[in-house]
């Protein structure tokens, strides 16, 4: 396989930074550029983007695949199935300190985007999954009240 046909490094870097966050006790967040290929609750999308808590405590059945990030999460107390194509991930970072990695926006030629997996027909059994909205007032928030800024890690 030559460099032109090699798989993207993005899913590997996402998995590595996810592991780094969890190993250090940080909360991994992903910023996603939303389009029709992204399955998220659209009422939480702001300016075409959504930030998702992908920590073990906030997700159920998390799969960080090469083509898609899939999990079940709670939004306003309602369990939702989330599906994010990896090429739509703008950044992954630790909520507590903003350290992580941003990715360039990639344009995928029409018809070249991976097809979302078809869910299997089986009864759903959901375990309670806490969300960032369910967190109490002691939950650390980024300074300045806004979204954390990314810090370049060398």
N, C-alpha and C positions, 0 to 999 in steps of 0.2 A: 504494500500500500504506500503510495507516495503522499507528499504533503498536501496536494490538492484534494485527495480523496479521504484524508484523515478525518475522524470524528472531531466534533467541536470539543474544546477543553472546558467549556462552560459547565456542563453537568458534573465533571470531575472536581472543578474548583468549588462549585456549590456544595457538593458532598463533603469536601475537605474542610471548608469553612463552617459548615453545620457541625461537623465533628469537633472542630476546634472550640466553637461556642459551647457545646454541651460538655466537653471535657473540662472547661474552665468555669462552668457554672453560669454561663451567660445565656440570654434568651435570644435565639436566632430569629431574625425577621427577614422577610424577603420583600422587596419592592417590585411590583409587576406592572408593566404597561399593558393595559386592558384593551382587547379588541374582541371580535366575535369568536376567536378560538379559545378564549379564556373563560372558564366556567367558575364564576365567583358571584356573590350577591351584589348586583349592580347598584343597590342603594348605598353601598359603602365605598363606591368608586368616586374619587375626587380628581378632577382635571385629567381624566383618562388613566389614572394610576390607583393602585390599591396596595397597602402594606399589610402583610400577613404574618402573624406569629406562627412559626412552624416548630415551636418547641414540643418536646415530648408531652408536656402537661396540657398543651393547647390543641393537640391533634390526636386523631385516632387513625390507625392504618396508614401512617405516612409512608409513602414510597417516593424516593428521590431517584427517578429513573433517568436514562439518557435522553429521552424525548419529552417526558412529562413529569411534573411533580403532582402527586395525587394524595389527598387525605380527606378526612371528615373533620369539620371544625364547627364550633358554635358561634353564631352571630346573633346577639340579642337573645340568647338562650335557646335558639333554634338550630338544630343540627343541619349542616349543609354539606353536600359533596363538592369538593373543590378540585379543579383540574387546571393546571397551569402548564402550557408548553414551555419548555426550558428556554427557548429562544426569546420569550417574552419577559424573562427575569432581568430586571435592571440592576439589582444589587442584592447582596446578602450581607447582613451586618449584625453585630451584637447590640441589643437595645440599650444595655447599660453603659456602653462607652463609645458606640458608633463605629468601632473598628470592624472592617470588613472589606468588601470588594465591590466596585461598580463595574458594570459591563456596558459595552457600546450597544446602542440600539441597532439591531440587525434587521434588515429587510429580507424577508423570505419570499422568493419568487412564487407567484400564484400557482397553486397546485403542488408546490414542493414542500409545503408544511406537512408535518406528520399528522396522520388521522388519529383522533382521540380513540382510546380503547372503548369497546362496547361493554358496558357493565353486565356482569352475570346476573341472571334472574335467580335470586335467593333471598330469603327473608332477612331483613336488616335487624341486627341487634346492636344497638348503640350504647356504649358506655358513656357516662357523663364526661364531658370534655370542658374544662373551664376555659373561658375566653378572657381576653384582656379587659372586656367590659365587666366580667364577673369579679375582677380583681378589686381588692379593697383599697382604701386610701393610702396604705403603706407601700403600695407598689411603686418602685422607683420610676420616675418620669425623666425624660431628657431635659437638660437645662434649657431654659428659654421657652418651654412649653410646646415647641414645635417638633417636627420629625428630627431624629438625631442626624448629625452630619457625619458623613463617612470620613474615616481617617485612613490614609494610605499606610499600609503595613509593608515594610521592606524586610 
